[in-house]
Amino acid sequence: MEAAWPHVAAVLTVLVSVLASGHVVLHKRDVRAAVSWVGLVWLVPVLGAVLYLLLGINRIRRRARSLTPRREHGLFPPIRGLEAVVAEGASRVTDDAAHLAPLARLGDAVTHRPLLPGNRVTVLESRTDAYPAMLEAIASARASITLCSYIFDNDMAGRHFAGALGEAVRRGVEVRVLVDAVGARYTWPTILGRLKREGIRAARFLPSLMPYRLPFMNLRNHRKVLVVDGQVGFTGGMNIREHFWPGEHAARDLHFKLEGPVVAQLQETFAEDWVFTTRERLTGDTWFPEQRRMGPVLARGIPDGPDEDFEALRTVLLGALATARASVRIVTPYFLPDPALITALNVAALRGVRVEVVLPEKGNLPVVQWASTAQLWQVLATGCQVFLTQPPFDHSKLMVVDGEWGLIGSANWDPRSLRLNFELNVECYDAELARRLEAVVEERLSRARPLTRAQVDARPLPIRLRDGLARLLSPYL
């Protein structure tokens, strides 16, 4: 009997490898990822299959289908005041930006959300007015507050926000706070205990038992959303952390105040995440009041994540690069575009479009910066321009096309944002807003230096080898 065990183990090993390989072949979209997983499954028997089970299968999509309410399912009734805006033909862009109409139609197709007129967008800087504007809005709340943040530290900034939210609760305001389970662990003890003591209903998104402070986990909620009374919204790149507290030594980042019908789309995104996490549906006028027109900006929220919204933002980015005629200006802290995005950037530059990418000279994640540097030659070779901003580290995320279209929000230009995490961006059609966004780009460029292909190629061989090895990890960074 004992002699049979090796044969049984061998049969089970082969069976596990066959089943895992079959799942890879049937479900992996990317051929290179499929080949890698199949190789791991067979070269490292059993352990390779276990790793694929833990890291290679996207379970969030199945759960999202069963738990996430969508308006078309009838769980979110139409928002009062929004029907007339949509019926008016909100997907039309101005004559000056008529060549961007295909981009608007692409957004219609991939987001299934209308492009809404009547919005006002205010640019906020971390060093001056971002946190004060958010805290002022919280202090003015009369009905409801929803707040979602990837990181909500238990530090001076976190305590200010927790106190302001607690004061709102004591005024009778309905408050809901959602913090990513991994992002909540950047300080210990987490902010959740303090929020509970303030009487705030808070929850963690996808709690994980993985080791403490593991920032490279998949399927994280990287969105930053604050909505007050269903009428005023904030989104952008800023987490709630002490080093973003206003002052000359604060880290650099951008956030945006939104007013108008598009705020309902921010609230809807939060409500979907909230019901996914807690099963509580946020409906009614408390959360979704009648919307009013507040400004000239045509805008649409673009939720993105490894569920029903998979690669929505990446598709919009590809569409924007294909539509651009004169200029593409990108500010991002992390730049690891996949081959399709690299090709799109190169094609735009070869068509004569001025493509400018603004990156921090010194990143906060060394391995990510090494990997990014290793592939910069691929865009520099075709005429794309890369600029490096001087310290302090700049966490800003921004894209402007042809001085008419702007993209703001939480996503970086890396696989984690575009494939693995839940993000929220807002596309905006308005020349005046685009001019304000371009002014931000110009300010960044005023303290930046250009990076040339010759400089990238002149790195010492050990550095190039280090960066090249880091680039092999880029699908997971």
C-alpha positions as CSV (number, residue, x, y, z in Angstrom):
1,M,0.0,0.0,0.0
2,E,2.8,2.4,0.9
3,A,4.4,1.8,-2.5
4,A,1.2,3.1,-4.2
5,W,1.4,6.5,-2.6
6,P,4.1,8.0,-5.0
7,H,1.9,7.0,-7.9
8,V,-1.2,8.5,-6.4
9,A,0.7,11.7,-5.6
10,A,2.0,11.9,-9.1
11,V,-1.4,11.4,-10.6
12,L,-2.9,14.1,-8.3
13,T,-0.1,16.4,-9.2
14,V,-0.7,16.0,-12.9
15,L,-4.4,16.4,-12.4
16,V,-4.0,19.6,-10.5
17,S,-1.6,21.0,-13.1
18,V,-4.0,20.0,-15.9
19,L,-7.0,21.7,-14.2
20,A,-5.0,24.9,-13.4
21,S,-3.6,25.0,-16.9
22,G,-7.1,24.6,-18.4
23,H,-8.4,27.4,-16.3
24,V,-5.5,29.7,-17.4
25,V,-6.1,28.9,-21.1
26,L,-9.8,29.5,-20.9
27,H,-9.8,32.7,-18.8
28,K,-6.6,34.7,-19.2
29,R,-6.9,37.5,-21.7
30,D,-3.2,38.3,-22.1
31,V,-1.3,35.6,-24.0
32,R,2.0,36.4,-22.2
33,A,0.3,36.1,-18.8
34,A,-1.3,32.8,-19.8
35,V,2.1,31.4,-21.0
36,S,3.8,32.5,-17.8
37,W,1.1,30.9,-15.5
38,V,1.1,27.7,-17.5
39,G,4.9,27.5,-17.3
40,L,4.8,28.2,-13.5
41,V,2.1,25.6,-13.0
42,W,4.2,22.8,-14.7
43,L,7.7,23.9,-13.7
44,V,6.7,24.3,-10.0
45,P,4.2,21.5,-9.5
46,V,1.4,22.0,-6.9
47,L,3.0,25.3,-5.6
48,G,2.5,26.9,-9.0
49,A,-1.1,25.9,-9.0
50,V,-1.6,27.2,-5.5
51,L,0.0,30.5,-6.5
52,Y,-2.3,30.7,-9.5
53,L,-5.3,30.0,-7.2
54,L,-4.3,32.8,-4.8
55,L,-3.0,35.4,-7.2
56,G,-4.1,34.6,-10.7
57,I,-7.9,34.3,-10.5
58,N,-10.0,37.4,-10.5
59,R,-12.9,36.5,-8.1
60,I,-14.0,40.0,-7.7
61,R,-16.0,40.0,-11.0
62,R,-18.3,37.2,-9.9
63,R,-18.9,38.9,-6.6
64,A,-19.5,42.3,-8.2
65,R,-22.1,40.9,-10.5
66,S,-24.1,39.5,-7.5
67,L,-23.7,42.4,-5.1
68,T,-23.2,45.6,-7.1
69,P,-26.4,47.4,-7.8
70,R,-26.7,49.2,-11.2
71,R,-29.2,51.8,-12.1
72,E,-30.4,49.6,-15.0
73,H,-31.2,46.9,-12.5
74,G,-33.7,49.2,-10.8
75,L,-31.9,49.5,-7.5
76,F,-30.9,53.1,-8.0
77,P,-33.9,55.0,-9.2
78,P,-33.3,57.9,-11.7
79,I,-31.9,61.0,-10.0
80,R,-34.3,63.9,-10.0
81,G,-33.2,66.7,-12.3
82,L,-30.8,64.4,-14.3
83,E,-33.3,63.1,-16.8
84,A,-33.7,66.4,-18.6
85,V,-30.0,67.0,-18.7
86,V,-29.4,63.6,-20.4
87,A,-32.3,63.9,-22.8
88,E,-31.0,67.3,-23.9
89,G,-28.2,65.6,-25.9
90,A,-25.4,65.8,-23.4
91,S,-22.9,63.9,-25.5
92,R,-22.5,66.8,-27.9
93,V,-19.2,68.7,-27.7
94,T,-18.7,72.3,-28.8
95,D,-17.8,73.2,-32.4
96,D,-14.3,74.1,-31.4
97,A,-13.8,70.5,-30.1
98,A,-15.8,68.7,-32.8
99,H,-13.0,66.4,-33.6
100,L,-13.3,65.0,-30.0
101,A,-16.9,63.8,-30.7
102,P,-15.7,60.3,-31.4
103,L,-14.0,60.3,-28.0
104,A,-17.3,61.2,-26.4
105,R,-19.0,58.4,-28.2
106,L,-16.3,56.0,-27.1
107,G,-17.0,57.1,-23.5
108,D,-20.7,56.4,-24.0
109,A,-19.9,52.9,-25.2
110,V,-17.4,51.8,-22.5
111,T,-18.9,53.5,-19.4
112,H,-22.6,53.3,-20.1
113,R,-22.9,56.6,-18.3
114,P,-24.1,59.9,-20.0
115,L,-21.8,62.8,-20.5
116,L,-23.4,65.6,-18.5
117,P,-23.4,69.4,-19.0
118,G,-23.8,72.0,-16.3
119,N,-20.7,71.3,-14.1
120,R,-18.2,73.5,-12.4
121,V,-14.7,72.1,-11.7
122,T,-12.2,73.9,-9.3
123,V,-8.6,72.9,-9.3
124,L,-7.2,72.5,-5.8
125,E,-3.5,72.1,-4.7
126,S,-2.4,70.1,-1.8
127,R,0.0,72.8,-0.5
128,T,-2.7,75.5,-0.3
129,D,-6.4,74.8,-0.5
130,A,-7.3,71.1,-1.0
131,Y,-7.8,70.0,2.5
132,P,-9.3,73.3,3.7
133,A,-11.9,73.1,0.9
134,M,-12.8,69.6,1.8
135,L,-13.1,70.3,5.5
136,E,-15.2,73.4,4.8
137,A,-17.6,71.3,2.8
138,I,-17.8,68.8,5.6
139,A,-18.5,71.5,8.1
140,S,-21.4,72.8,5.9
141,A,-23.1,69.4,5.4
142,R,-26.7,69.3,6.3
143,A,-27.9,65.9,5.1
144,S,-25.2,63.4,4.1
145,I,-21.5,62.8,3.6
146,T,-19.8,60.0,1.8
147,L,-16.0,59.6,1.9
148,C,-13.9,57.0,0.2
149,S,-10.1,57.0,0.4
150,Y,-7.4,54.4,-0.3
151,I,-5.3,55.7,2.6
152,F,-6.8,57.4,5.7
153,D,-4.0,57.7,8.2
154,N,-4.4,57.9,11.9
155,D,-2.3,61.0,12.1
156,M,-2.8,64.8,12.5
157,A,-4.6,65.1,9.2
158,G,-6.7,61.9,9.8
159,R,-7.7,63.2,13.2
160,H,-8.8,66.5,11.7
161,F,-11.0,64.8,9.2
162,A,-12.4,62.3,11.8
163,G,-13.2,65.1,14.1
164,A,-15.0,67.1,11.4
165,L,-17.0,64.0,10.3
166,G,-17.9,63.3,14.0
167,E,-19.2,66.9,14.4
168,A,-21.3,66.3,11.3
169,V,-22.8,63.1,12.8
170,R,-23.6,65.1,16.0
171,R,-25.5,67.6,13.8
172,G,-27.6,64.8,12.5
173,V,-25.8,64.3,9.2
174,E,-25.8,60.8,7.7
175,V,-22.1,59.8,7.3
176,R,-20.5,56.8,5.5
177,V,-16.8,56.3,5.3
178,L,-15.1,53.6,3.2
179,V,-11.4,52.9,3.6
180,D,-9.4,50.3,1.6
181,A,-8.4,47.5,4.0
182,V,-4.7,47.6,2.9
183,G,-4.6,51.4,2.8
184,A,-6.0,51.6,6.3
185,R,-2.9,49.8,7.6
186,Y,-0.4,52.5,6.7
187,T,-0.7,53.7,10.3
188,W,-1.3,51.6,13.4
189,P,-3.7,51.6,15.1
190,T,-5.9,52.3,12.1
191,I,-8.2,55.3,11.9
192,L,-11.2,53.0,12.1
193,G,-11.3,52.9,15.8
194,R,-11.3,56.7,16.1
195,L,-14.1,56.9,13.4
196,K,-16.1,54.4,15.5
197,R,-15.6,56.5,18.6
198,E,-16.9,59.5,16.7
199,G,-20.1,57.6,15.9
200,I,-19.2,57.4,12.2
201,R,-20.3,54.3,10.2
202,A,-17.1,53.1,8.5
203,A,-16.1,50.0,6.7
204,R,-13.0,48.4,5.1
205,F,-13.0,47.5,1.4
206,L,-12.0,43.8,0.9
207,P,-10.4,43.0,4.2
208,S,-7.2,41.0,3.8
209,L,-5.3,38.6,6.1
210,M,-2.1,39.2,4.2
211,P,1.0,40.6,6.0
212,Y,0.9,44.1,7.4
213,R,1.8,47.0,5.2
214,L,1.7,45.1,1.9
215,P,1.1,47.9,-0.6
216,F,1.2,45.8,-3.7
217,M,-1.9,43.8,-3.1
218,N,-4.3,43.4,-6.0
219,L,-7.9,44.5,-6.2
220,R,-7.6,47.5,-3.9
221,N,-10.0,50.4,-3.9
222,H,-7.7,53.3,-5.0
223,R,-10.6,55.8,-5.4
224,K,-10.7,59.1,-3.6
225,V,-14.3,60.5,-3.4
226,L,-15.9,62.9,-1.0
227,V,-19.6,63.9,-1.7
228,V,-21.4,66.4,0.6
229,D,-25.2,66.6,0.5
230,G,-25.2,64.9,-2.9
231,Q,-24.4,68.3,-4.4
232,V,-20.6,69.0,-3.9
233,G,-18.0,66.4,-4.8
234,F,-14.2,66.1,-4.5
235,T,-12.0,63.7,-6.3
236,G,-8.4,63.5,-7.5
237,G,-5.1,61.9,-6.3
238,M,-5.1,62.9,-2.6
239,N,-5.3,60.4,0.2
240,I,-5.8,61.6,3.8
241,R,-2.3,61.9,5.2
242,E,-0.3,64.3,7.3
243,H,2.3,65.0,4.6
244,F,-0.4,66.5,2.4
245,W,-1.3,69.0,5.1
246,P,-1.1,72.6,3.6
247,G,2.3,74.3,3.8
248,E,5.5,74.8,1.9
249,H,6.8,71.4,3.0
250,A,3.7,69.4,2.0
251,A,3.8,66.8,-0.7
252,R,2.6,68.0,-4.0
253,D,-0.7,66.7,-5.4
254,L,-3.9,67.8,-7.1
255,H,-7.6,67.4,-6.0
256,F,-10.7,68.8,-7.7
257,K,-14.0,70.2,-6.4
258,L,-16.9,69.3,-8.6
259,E,-20.4,70.9,-8.6
260,G,-23.3,70.0,-10.9
261,P,-24.9,66.8,-12.3
262,V,-21.6,64.8,-12.5
263,V,-21.5,64.7,-8.7
264,A,-24.4,62.2,-8.9
265,Q,-22.0,59.9,-10.8
266,L,-19.4,60.2,-8.0
267,Q,-22.1,59.4,-5.5
268,E,-23.3,56.5,-7.5
269,T,-19.8,55.0,-7.6
270,F,-19.5,55.3,-3.8
271,A,-22.9,53.8,-3.3
272,E,-21.9,50.8,-5.5
273,D,-18.7,50.3,-3.5
274,W,-20.6,50.7,-0.2
275,V,-23.3,48.1,-1.0
276,F,-20.6,45.8,-2.2
277,T,-18.8,46.1,1.2
278,T,-21.7,46.4,3.6
279,R,-24.9,45.4,1.6
280,E,-26.5,48.7,2.7
281,R,-28.1,50.5,-0.3
282,L,-27.9,54.3,-0.2
283,T,-31.0,55.6,-2.0
284,G,-33.4,58.5,-1.8
285,D,-33.0,62.3,-1.6
286,T,-30.6,62.1,1.3
287,W,-27.9,60.7,-0.9
288,F,-29.3,61.5,-4.4
289,P,-31.0,64.9,-4.4
290,E,-32.2,66.8,-7.4
291,Q,-29.2,68.1,-9.4
292,R,-28.7,71.6,-10.6
293,R,-26.6,73.1,-13.3
294,M,-23.6,74.9,-11.9
295,G,-21.2,75.7,-14.7
296,P,-20.1,75.2,-18.3
297,V,-18.2,71.9,-18.1
298,L,-19.4,68.8,-19.9
299,A,-18.2,65.9,-17.7
300,R,-18.5,62.2,-17.0
301,G,-17.3,59.9,-14.3
302,I,-15.3,56.9,-15.5
303,P,-15.2,54.1,-12.9
304,D,-12.6,51.5,-13.6
305,G,-11.8,48.2,-12.0
306,P,-11.3,44.4,-12.4
307,D,-15.1,43.9,-12.5
308,E,-17.8,45.0,-15.0
309,D,-15.7,48.2,-15.6
310,F,-12.6,46.3,-16.6
311,E,-10.2,48.4,-18.7
312,A,-12.8,51.2,-19.3
313,L,-10.2,53.9,-18.4
314,R,-7.5,52.2,-20.5
315,T,-9.8,52.2,-23.5
316,V,-10.6,55.9,-23.0
317,L,-6.9,56.7,-22.8
318,L,-6.3,54.9,-26.1
319,G,-9.2,56.8,-27.7
320,A,-7.9,60.1,-26.4
321,L,-4.4,59.4,-27.9
322,A,-5.9,58.3,-31.2
323,T,-8.2,61.4,-31.4
324,A,-5.5,64.0,-30.4
325,R,-4.5,66.5,-33.2
326,A,-2.2,69.0,-31.6
327,S,-1.1,68.1,-28.0
328,V,-1.2,65.5,-25.3
329,R,0.1,66.5,-21.9
330,I,0.4,63.9,-19.1
331,V,1.3,64.4,-15.5
332,T,1.6,61.2,-13.4
333,P,3.7,59.9,-10.5
334,Y,4.1,56.4,-11.9
335,F,4.6,55.7,-15.6
336,L,4.5,52.1,-16.7
337,P,2.3,52.0,-19.8
338,D,1.6,48.6,-21.4
339,P,2.7,47.9,-25.0
340,A,-0.6,49.1,-26.5
341,L,-0.4,52.5,-24.7
342,I,3.3,52.9,-25.6
343,T,2.3,52.3,-29.2
344,A,-0.5,54.8,-29.0
345,L,1.8,57.4,-27.6
346,N,4.4,56.7,-30.3
347,V,1.8,56.9,-33.1
348,A,0.5,60.2,-31.7
349,A,4.0,61.6,-31.7
350,L,4.7,60.3,-35.2
351,R,1.5,61.9,-36.5
352,G,2.9,65.3,-35.3
353,V,1.1,65.5,-32.0
354,R,3.2,67.1,-29.3
355,V,3.3,64.5,-26.5
356,E,4.7,65.6,-23.1
357,V,5.0,63.3,-20.1
358,V,5.9,64.9,-16.7
359,L,7.2,62.6,-14.1
360,P,8.9,63.1,-10.6
361,E,12.7,63.0,-10.8
362,K,12.8,61.1,-7.5
363,G,9.9,58.7,-6.9
364,N,8.7,57.3,-3.6
365,L,8.8,53.7,-4.8
366,P,12.3,52.9,-6.1
367,V,11.5,49.6,-7.8
368,V,8.6,51.3,-9.7
369,Q,10.9,54.1,-10.8
370,W,13.6,51.7,-11.9
371,A,11.1,49.8,-14.0
372,S,9.7,53.1,-15.5
373,T,13.2,54.3,-16.4
374,A,13.9,51.0,-18.2
375,Q,11.2,51.5,-20.7
376,L,11.3,55.3,-21.2
377,W,13.5,54.8,-24.3
378,Q,10.5,53.3,-26.0
379,V,8.6,56.6,-26.0
380,L,11.6,58.9,-26.3
381,A,12.7,57.1,-29.5
382,T,9.7,58.4,-31.5
383,G,9.7,62.0,-30.3
384,C,7.7,61.9,-27.1
385,Q,9.1,64.4,-24.6
386,V,9.7,63.4,-21.0
387,F,10.3,65.9,-18.2
388,L,11.4,65.2,-14.6
389,T,10.2,67.5,-11.9
390,Q,12.5,68.4,-9.0
391,P,11.7,67.2,-5.4
392,P,9.5,67.1,-3.4
393,F,7.7,64.1,-4.9
394,D,4.7,65.1,-7.0
395,H,1.7,62.7,-6.7
396,S,-0.4,64.7,-9.2
397,K,-2.4,62.9,-12.0
398,L,-3.6,64.8,-15.0
399,M,-4.1,64.6,-18.8
400,V,-5.0,67.3,-21.2
401,V,-5.6,66.8,-25.0
402,D,-5.7,69.6,-27.6
403,G,-6.5,72.3,-25.0
404,E,-10.1,71.0,-24.9
405,W,-10.3,67.7,-23.0
406,G,-9.1,67.0,-19.5
407,L,-8.9,63.9,-17.5
408,I,-8.7,64.1,-13.7
409,G,-8.9,61.5,-10.9
410,S,-7.1,58.7,-9.0
411,A,-5.5,56.5,-11.7
412,N,-1.8,56.3,-12.5
413,W,-0.3,55.2,-15.8
414,D,0.6,51.7,-14.6
415,P,-0.9,48.2,-14.7
416,R,-2.0,48.3,-11.1
417,S,-4.3,51.3,-11.7
418,L,-5.4,50.3,-15.2
419,R,-6.0,46.6,-14.6
420,L,-5.9,45.6,-10.9
421,N,-7.3,48.3,-8.8
422,F,-10.6,50.2,-8.5
423,E,-10.2,53.7,-9.8
424,L,-12.4,56.8,-10.5
425,N,-11.6,59.4,-13.1
426,V,-13.6,62.2,-14.6
427,E,-13.3,63.3,-18.2
428,C,-14.1,67.0,-18.9
429,Y,-14.8,68.9,-22.1
430,D,-14.3,72.6,-21.6
431,A,-11.7,74.9,-23.1
432,E,-11.5,77.2,-20.1
433,L,-11.0,74.3,-17.7
434,A,-8.4,72.8,-20.0
435,R,-6.5,76.1,-20.0
436,R,-6.5,76.0,-16.1
437,L,-5.2,72.4,-16.3
438,E,-2.5,73.4,-18.8
439,A,-1.4,76.1,-16.4
440,V,-0.8,73.4,-13.9
441,V,1.3,71.5,-16.4
442,E,3.2,74.7,-17.2
443,E,3.9,75.2,-13.5
444,R,5.3,71.7,-13.2
445,L,7.4,72.2,-16.3
446,S,8.9,75.4,-14.9
447,R,10.7,73.4,-12.3
448,A,11.4,70.3,-14.5
449,R,14.3,69.3,-16.7
450,P,14.0,67.4,-20.0
451,L,15.1,63.8,-20.2
452,T,16.7,62.7,-23.4
453,R,17.2,59.3,-25.0
454,A,21.0,59.9,-24.8
455,Q,20.8,60.4,-21.0
456,V,18.7,57.2,-20.6
457,D,21.2,55.2,-22.7
458,A,24.2,56.6,-20.8
459,R,23.2,55.0,-17.5
460,P,26.0,52.6,-16.3
461,L,25.5,49.0,-17.2
462,P,24.7,47.8,-13.6
463,I,22.0,50.5,-13.3
464,R,20.5,49.5,-16.7
465,L,20.5,45.8,-15.6
466,R,18.9,46.7,-12.3
467,D,16.2,48.7,-14.1
468,G,15.7,46.1,-16.7
469,L,15.1,43.4,-14.0
470,A,12.6,45.7,-12.3
471,R,10.8,46.1,-15.6
472,L,10.1,42.4,-15.6
473,L,7.9,43.0,-12.6
474,S,6.0,45.8,-14.2
475,P,2.7,43.9,-14.7
476,Y,2.5,43.6,-10.9
477,L,3.8,47.1,-9.8
